[in-house]
Amino acid sequence: YGPSAVRVENLGYTAGVNVNGNNQLLYKGQVYRLEKMEFHSPSEHNLSGNSLAMELQLIHKAVNGDKIAIVSIFGIEGNENSMINMVLNKLMEPPSDLQIDLAQIIPPSRTHYN
């Protein structure tokens, strides 16, 4: 993930962020391109039976097909993230375009669950 142009829109139930660029992941031999991000507060999913302060979903679509892959990042209260703040601060405005660095949104400590 890296610098990307995004369009931020308040969808009422979530912050919708359409992503342009070539941000990709490889999962089980299939390449998926990041198409959008959604912020949920509180989290849409639970971890060990507990809801968390926030969940960021990175929604990818297969380059060759209709499959999707969603990467969820749970947020807890603590240090601020300037990239996330930049997106969330745009929610009360009409849809707007931003340039953000997606690499700064993903935490350095990565634990995964399937």
C-alpha positions in Angstrom: 0.0 0.0 0.0 1.2 3.5 -0.7 0.1 7.1 -1.6 -3.3 7.1 -3.2 -6.1 9.4 -4.3 -9.3 8.7 -2.4 -12.8 10.0 -2.4 -14.4 10.4 1.0 -18.2 10.2 1.5 -20.4 10.0 4.5 -22.8 7.0 3.8 -24.7 7.5 7.1 -23.8 4.1 8.5 -20.1 4.3 7.6 -17.4 6.5 6.1 -17.1 5.3 2.5 -13.7 5.9 0.9 -13.2 4.9 -2.7 -9.6 4.3 -3.5 -7.8 4.9 -6.8 -4.4 3.4 -7.5 -2.6 0.1 -7.7 -2.8 -1.1 -4.1 -2.9 -4.8 -4.2 -2.6 -8.0 -2.1 -2.0 -11.6 -3.0 -4.2 -14.2 -1.3 -4.2 -17.9 -2.3 -2.6 -17.1 -5.6 -5.1 -14.5 -6.6 -4.3 -10.8 -7.0 -6.9 -8.4 -5.4 -6.9 -4.6 -5.9 -8.0 -2.3 -3.1 -11.2 -0.6 -4.2 -12.6 1.0 -1.0 -12.3 1.4 2.7 -15.1 1.6 5.3 -14.8 2.8 8.9 -17.1 1.4 11.5 -17.5 2.7 15.0 -17.9 0.7 17.1 -16.4 -2.2 15.3 -18.6 -4.3 13.1 -17.0 -7.5 14.2 -15.9 -8.7 17.7 -12.6 -9.9 18.9 -12.7 -12.5 21.7 -16.4 -11.5 22.1 -15.7 -7.8 22.6 -16.5 -4.9 20.3 -13.7 -2.4 19.8 -13.7 1.3 19.3 -13.3 1.2 15.5 -12.9 -1.2 12.6 -11.4 -0.2 9.2 -12.2 -2.6 6.4 -10.0 -2.6 3.3 -12.2 -4.1 0.6 -10.4 -5.6 -2.4 -11.8 -7.1 -5.6 -10.1 -9.9 -7.6 -8.3 -8.5 -10.7 -9.6 -11.6 -12.7 -13.1 -12.2 -11.4 -15.8 -11.2 -8.9 -14.3 -12.5 -5.7 -13.6 -10.0 -2.9 -11.1 -10.0 0.0 -11.6 -7.9 3.1 -8.9 -7.0 5.5 -10.1 -5.7 8.8 -8.0 -3.5 11.1 -9.3 -3.0 14.6 -8.7 0.4 16.2 -8.3 0.9 19.9 -8.0 4.2 21.8 -4.5 5.5 21.9 -2.1 7.5 19.7 -3.8 9.4 16.9 -3.3 8.4 13.2 -3.0 11.5 11.0 -4.1 9.7 7.9 -7.2 8.3 9.6 -7.9 11.8 11.1 -7.6 13.4 7.7 -10.3 11.0 6.3 -12.6 11.3 9.2 -12.4 15.1 9.3 -13.9 15.2 5.8 -17.1 13.3 6.8 -19.1 16.4 7.7 -18.4 17.9 4.3 -19.8 17.1 0.8 -17.9 14.2 -0.9 -14.3 15.3 -1.3 -11.1 14.0 -2.8 -7.9 13.6 -0.8 -4.4 12.2 -1.3 -3.4 9.9 1.6 -0.6 7.4 2.2 -2.3 4.1 2.9 0.9 2.7 4.3 0.6 5.0 7.3 -2.9 3.6 8.1 -1.8 0.0 8.5 -0.3 -0.6 12.0 3.3 -1.9 12.2 2.2 -4.8 14.4 0.2 -7.2 12.4 -1.7 -10.1 13.9 -4.1 -12.0 11.7 -7.1 -14.2 12.1 -8.8 -16.2 9.3 
